[in-house]
Amino acid sequence: MSEIAAAKLTKKDFQSDQDVRWCPGCGDYVILATVQKMMPELGVPRENIVFVSGIGCSSRFPYYMNTYGFHTIHGRAPAIATGLKTTRPELMVWVVTGDGDALSIGGNHFIHVLRRNVDVKILLFNNRIYGLTKGQASPTSELGKKAKSTPYGTIDAPFNPIQLALGAGAGFVARTSDADTAHMSDVLRRVATHRGAAFVEILQNCNVFNDEAFDSFYAKDVRDERSIKVEHGKPLTYAGGKKGLRIVDGQPRIVDLASAGSTNGAAGACEEGAMVWDEKSSASAAFALASCTAPDFPEPFGVLRAVERPLHHELELAQGRSVRQKAGDGDLAKLLAAGDTWTIG
């Protein structure tokens, strides 16, 4: 398919012939529709797009995309995606996973695909619960969460997926929600165009097993006071511009803008006003911003970090060329007979 033909694709072209089977009212429907609507804008032929998933409700995603796809095994989607991108670097590879799939059994695969900077786009649907297995506490369930596996409340501190990704060295880290499709579309466009491992946490409501999990900071009546939109080059303000954030000595601080009366952009050294956000600043600033949790601080939404790093598959190709130039094509028989060998029998 030519680029001209690809540009003429519509949302319908990315909808498969499979019946979408999630619980009625699930936030996954919103994410799927948003992705399908956004994909034609990329101008990428469908045969050059692959969705890879693990196990969980979110991992049914490849069935519903009219592209290539792999429904793999629990927690191993990043490993499959790494192999695919390494051997077929021209493909656009997406990983769709959940908070249980990625952060529990798949935790090591998740952090290593980020540290290696494999050129894949990772969508983590976070509903703070195991939905497919009917309501057990997950690695992101809040402290004290009463669930089928924790009837007296979980005693395990939850992962912060954004901080985990930043700690693993991810070059692109963002967060959005199924309750704001316009914002999700903007973030997904950034994910699609980033070169390197791009991670986005999508807060997704499970209306059956963990309904209203994010209402304490994202319900319409509290959203303005308890969430903040993070935009590159713009001040960190919320509550209708009446409040702001700055990072001082590695810690977030709330500013009353009505009394401060100004903003400034000295990242990490603001004395007055709200910090002007720089998505290319140090990972420590993004880490500090990601630590903001309601009700003490507004929860951040947007792109927290976007920097370029060497791509895994390009480094591998360059290394291979260098080795071949120095050693030639090699002699397989000589290689097999080299070093310590022995005869059995």
C-alpha positions as CSV (number, residue, x, y, z in Angstrom):
1,M,0.0,0.0,0.0
2,S,1.4,3.4,-0.9
3,E,1.6,6.3,1.5
4,I,-1.1,8.1,-0.5
5,A,-3.4,5.2,-0.1
6,A,-2.6,4.9,3.6
7,A,-3.4,8.6,4.2
8,K,-6.9,7.9,2.9
9,L,-7.7,5.3,5.5
10,T,-10.5,6.0,8.0
11,K,-11.3,4.8,11.5
12,K,-13.5,2.0,10.0
13,D,-10.5,0.6,8.1
14,F,-8.8,-0.1,11.5
15,Q,-11.9,-1.9,12.9
16,S,-11.6,-5.7,12.6
17,D,-14.5,-8.0,12.0
18,Q,-14.4,-9.4,15.6
19,D,-17.1,-8.7,18.1
20,V,-15.7,-6.4,20.8
21,R,-16.2,-8.4,24.1
22,W,-15.6,-6.3,27.1
23,C,-18.1,-5.6,29.9
24,P,-20.7,-2.9,29.0
25,G,-19.4,0.4,30.2
26,C,-15.7,-0.6,30.4
27,G,-13.2,2.1,29.7
28,D,-11.4,-0.1,27.2
29,Y,-14.1,0.7,24.6
30,V,-13.1,4.4,24.8
31,I,-9.4,3.7,24.4
32,L,-10.0,1.3,21.5
33,A,-12.2,3.9,19.7
34,T,-9.7,6.7,20.3
35,V,-6.8,4.6,19.0
36,Q,-8.8,3.5,15.9
37,K,-9.7,7.1,15.2
38,M,-6.1,8.3,15.6
39,M,-4.4,5.7,13.5
40,P,-5.4,7.0,10.0
41,E,-3.7,10.3,10.9
42,L,-0.3,8.6,11.1
43,G,-0.3,7.7,7.4
44,V,1.2,4.3,8.1
45,P,0.0,1.3,6.1
46,R,-1.9,-1.2,8.2
47,E,0.5,-4.0,7.1
48,N,3.3,-2.0,8.8
49,I,1.5,-1.8,12.2
50,V,1.6,-4.5,14.8
51,F,-0.2,-4.7,18.2
52,V,1.3,-7.0,20.8
53,S,-0.4,-7.9,24.0
54,G,0.0,-10.2,27.0
55,I,-2.9,-11.5,29.2
56,G,-5.8,-9.5,30.7
57,C,-8.9,-7.6,29.6
58,S,-6.7,-5.0,27.8
59,S,-4.9,-7.7,26.0
60,R,-7.8,-8.6,23.8
61,F,-6.9,-5.3,21.9
62,P,-5.1,-6.9,18.9
63,Y,-8.3,-8.8,18.0
64,Y,-10.1,-5.6,17.4
65,M,-7.5,-3.8,15.4
66,N,-7.4,-4.5,11.6
67,T,-3.6,-4.7,11.6
68,Y,-1.2,-7.4,12.4
69,G,-1.1,-8.5,16.0
70,F,0.1,-11.0,18.6
71,H,-1.9,-12.1,21.7
72,T,1.0,-13.5,23.6
73,I,1.6,-14.8,27.2
74,H,1.3,-13.2,30.6
75,G,3.7,-10.4,31.1
76,R,5.9,-11.2,28.0
77,A,4.5,-8.8,25.5
78,P,7.6,-6.5,25.7
79,A,9.9,-9.5,25.0
80,I,7.9,-10.5,21.9
81,A,7.8,-6.8,20.8
82,T,11.6,-6.5,21.3
83,G,12.2,-9.5,19.1
84,L,9.9,-8.2,16.4
85,K,11.3,-4.7,16.3
86,T,14.8,-6.0,16.2
87,T,14.2,-8.2,13.2
88,R,11.7,-5.9,11.4
89,P,12.7,-2.4,12.4
90,E,10.5,-0.8,9.7
91,L,7.4,-1.9,11.6
92,M,5.5,0.4,14.0
93,V,5.1,-1.9,17.1
94,W,2.6,-1.2,19.9
95,V,2.4,-3.0,23.2
96,V,-1.0,-3.1,25.0
97,T,-0.9,-4.2,28.6
98,G,-2.5,-3.8,32.0
99,D,-1.4,-3.0,35.5
100,G,-1.3,-6.6,36.4
101,D,0.2,-7.9,33.2
102,A,3.0,-5.3,33.0
103,L,3.8,-4.7,36.6
104,S,3.5,-8.1,38.3
105,I,4.6,-11.1,36.3
106,G,5.8,-8.8,33.5
107,G,7.7,-6.4,35.7
108,N,11.2,-7.3,34.5
109,H,10.2,-7.3,30.9
110,F,8.6,-3.9,31.3
111,I,11.6,-2.2,32.9
112,H,14.1,-3.7,30.5
113,V,12.3,-2.7,27.3
114,L,12.4,0.8,28.6
115,R,16.1,0.8,29.7
116,R,17.1,-0.7,26.3
117,N,15.0,2.0,24.5
118,V,13.4,-0.4,22.1
119,D,11.4,1.6,19.6
120,V,7.9,0.4,20.7
121,K,4.8,2.3,22.0
122,I,3.5,1.0,25.3
123,L,-0.1,1.6,26.4
124,L,-0.6,0.5,30.0
125,F,-4.3,0.4,30.9
126,N,-4.4,1.0,34.7
127,N,-7.6,0.2,36.5
128,R,-6.0,-0.7,39.8
129,I,-7.5,-4.2,39.8
130,Y,-7.3,-7.6,38.2
131,G,-10.4,-7.5,36.0
132,L,-10.1,-10.7,33.9
133,T,-9.7,-12.9,37.0
134,K,-12.6,-11.2,38.6
135,G,-11.4,-8.6,41.1
136,Q,-8.1,-9.3,42.9
137,A,-5.8,-6.5,44.1
138,S,-3.2,-5.5,41.6
139,P,0.3,-3.9,41.9
140,T,-1.4,-0.5,41.6
141,S,-4.2,-1.0,44.0
142,E,-4.3,1.6,46.7
143,L,-3.1,0.8,50.2
144,G,-5.9,-0.7,52.2
145,K,-7.9,-1.9,49.1
146,K,-10.4,-4.5,50.0
147,A,-10.6,-7.0,47.1
148,K,-11.2,-10.7,46.7
149,S,-7.5,-11.5,47.4
150,T,-7.3,-8.9,50.2
151,P,-10.6,-9.0,52.2
152,Y,-9.0,-7.1,55.1
153,G,-7.3,-4.6,52.8
154,T,-4.0,-4.8,50.9
155,I,-0.9,-4.0,53.0
156,D,1.3,-3.6,49.9
157,A,2.3,-0.1,48.8
158,P,1.2,0.4,45.2
159,F,3.5,1.0,42.3
160,N,3.5,4.4,40.7
161,P,3.8,3.4,37.0
162,I,5.1,6.8,35.9
163,Q,7.9,6.8,38.5
164,L,8.8,3.2,37.7
165,A,9.1,4.1,34.0
166,L,11.3,7.1,34.7
167,G,13.4,5.0,37.1
168,A,14.0,2.5,34.3
169,G,15.3,5.3,32.0
170,A,12.3,5.7,29.7
171,G,12.8,8.6,27.3
172,F,9.1,9.3,26.9
173,V,6.6,9.1,29.8
174,A,3.1,10.3,29.8
175,R,-0.3,9.9,31.4
176,T,-3.9,10.3,30.3
177,S,-7.4,9.0,31.1
178,D,-10.3,7.3,29.4
179,A,-12.5,10.2,30.8
180,D,-10.8,12.7,28.4
181,T,-10.7,11.5,24.9
182,A,-9.4,14.8,23.5
183,H,-6.4,14.7,25.8
184,M,-5.9,11.0,25.1
185,S,-5.8,11.7,21.4
186,D,-3.2,14.4,21.8
187,V,-1.0,12.1,24.0
188,L,-1.3,9.2,21.6
189,R,-0.2,11.3,18.7
190,R,3.0,12.2,20.7
191,V,3.5,8.5,21.5
192,A,3.2,7.5,17.9
193,T,5.8,10.1,16.7
194,H,8.4,9.5,19.4
195,R,11.5,7.6,18.4
196,G,12.3,5.1,21.1
197,A,10.4,3.5,23.9
198,A,7.3,5.6,24.6
199,F,5.3,4.8,27.6
200,V,1.8,6.1,28.5
201,E,-0.3,5.2,31.5
202,I,-4.0,5.4,30.7
203,L,-6.3,5.5,33.7
204,Q,-9.1,3.2,32.8
205,N,-12.3,2.6,34.8
206,C,-13.3,-1.0,35.5
207,N,-17.0,-0.4,36.2
208,V,-17.6,-4.0,37.4
209,F,-14.7,-4.8,39.8
210,N,-13.3,-1.3,40.7
211,D,-15.8,1.3,39.7
212,E,-15.0,5.0,40.3
213,A,-11.4,4.1,41.3
214,F,-10.2,7.5,40.2
215,D,-13.2,9.7,41.2
216,S,-11.4,11.1,44.2
217,F,-9.4,13.3,41.8
218,Y,-11.0,12.9,38.3
219,A,-14.7,13.1,38.9
220,K,-16.1,16.2,37.2
221,D,-16.8,18.0,40.5
222,V,-13.2,17.7,41.8
223,R,-11.1,17.4,38.6
224,D,-10.1,21.1,38.4
225,E,-8.9,21.1,42.0
226,R,-7.2,17.7,42.1
227,S,-5.6,17.3,38.7
228,I,-3.2,19.3,36.6
229,K,-2.5,19.3,32.8
230,V,1.2,19.1,32.1
231,E,2.2,20.9,28.9
232,H,5.7,21.7,27.6
233,G,6.5,25.4,27.8
234,K,3.5,26.2,29.9
235,P,3.2,27.0,33.6
236,L,2.0,24.2,35.9
237,T,-1.3,25.8,37.0
238,Y,-4.6,24.3,38.0
239,A,-7.8,25.2,39.8
240,G,-8.7,27.7,37.1
241,G,-5.3,29.3,37.3
242,K,-5.6,30.1,41.0
243,K,-3.0,27.5,42.1
244,G,0.3,26.3,40.7
245,L,3.1,23.8,41.3
246,R,6.9,24.2,41.4
247,I,9.7,21.8,42.2
248,V,12.0,23.0,45.1
249,D,14.9,20.8,46.3
250,G,13.4,17.8,44.4
251,Q,10.0,18.2,46.1
252,P,6.7,19.5,44.6
253,R,5.3,22.6,46.2
254,I,1.9,24.2,45.8
255,V,1.8,27.9,45.1
256,D,-1.2,30.2,45.7
257,L,-1.0,32.2,42.5
258,A,-3.4,34.9,43.7
259,S,-0.8,35.9,46.4
260,A,2.4,35.0,44.4
261,G,1.2,37.0,41.5
262,S,3.7,35.6,38.9
263,T,5.2,32.6,37.2
264,N,8.7,31.7,36.3
265,G,10.5,28.9,34.5
266,A,13.6,28.2,36.6
267,A,13.1,24.4,36.8
268,G,13.7,23.2,40.4
269,A,14.7,26.7,41.6
270,C,11.4,28.7,41.6
271,E,10.9,31.0,44.5
272,E,7.7,32.5,43.2
273,G,4.9,31.4,41.0
274,A,4.4,28.2,39.0
275,M,7.1,26.4,37.2
276,V,7.1,26.5,33.4
277,W,7.3,22.9,32.5
278,D,10.2,21.6,30.4
279,E,9.6,18.0,29.3
280,K,13.3,17.7,28.3
281,S,14.5,18.7,31.8
282,S,16.1,16.2,34.2
283,A,14.3,13.0,35.0
284,S,14.4,14.0,38.6
285,A,12.0,16.9,38.0
286,A,9.6,14.6,36.2
287,F,10.0,12.0,39.0
288,A,9.1,14.7,41.6
289,L,6.1,15.8,39.6
290,A,4.9,12.2,39.2
291,S,5.0,11.9,43.0
292,C,2.0,14.3,43.2
293,T,-1.1,12.4,44.4
294,A,-4.5,13.6,45.5
295,P,-5.7,14.9,47.9
296,D,-2.5,16.6,49.0
297,F,-1.4,17.5,45.4
298,P,-3.1,17.6,42.0
299,E,-2.5,14.4,39.9
300,P,-0.5,15.2,36.8
301,F,-1.8,14.4,33.2
302,G,0.2,14.9,30.1
303,V,3.8,14.3,28.8
304,L,6.1,14.4,31.8
305,R,9.3,13.5,29.9
306,A,10.3,13.4,26.2
307,V,13.9,13.1,25.3
308,E,15.8,11.3,22.5
309,R,18.1,8.4,23.3
310,P,20.0,6.0,21.0
311,L,17.6,3.3,19.6
312,H,18.2,-0.3,20.5
313,H,17.9,-1.8,17.0
314,E,20.1,0.9,15.5
315,L,22.8,0.2,18.1
316,E,22.6,-3.5,17.4
317,L,22.9,-3.0,13.6
318,A,25.8,-0.7,14.1
319,Q,27.6,-3.2,16.4
320,G,27.0,-6.0,13.9
321,R,28.5,-4.0,11.0
322,S,31.5,-3.1,13.1
323,V,32.1,-6.8,14.1
324,R,31.8,-7.9,10.5
325,Q,34.2,-5.3,9.3
326,K,36.8,-6.4,11.8
327,A,36.3,-10.2,11.7
328,G,34.9,-10.8,8.2
329,D,32.1,-13.2,7.6
330,G,33.7,-15.8,9.9
331,D,34.1,-19.6,9.8
332,L,31.2,-21.5,11.5
333,A,33.1,-24.8,11.7
334,K,36.1,-23.0,13.3
335,L,33.9,-21.3,15.7
336,L,32.2,-24.5,16.8
337,A,35.5,-26.2,17.4
338,A,37.1,-23.3,19.3
339,G,37.7,-23.2,23.0
340,D,37.1,-26.2,25.3
341,T,35.7,-29.2,23.4
342,W,35.3,-32.8,24.4
343,T,34.0,-36.1,22.9
344,I,31.3,-38.1,24.7
345,G,31.1,-41.9,24.3
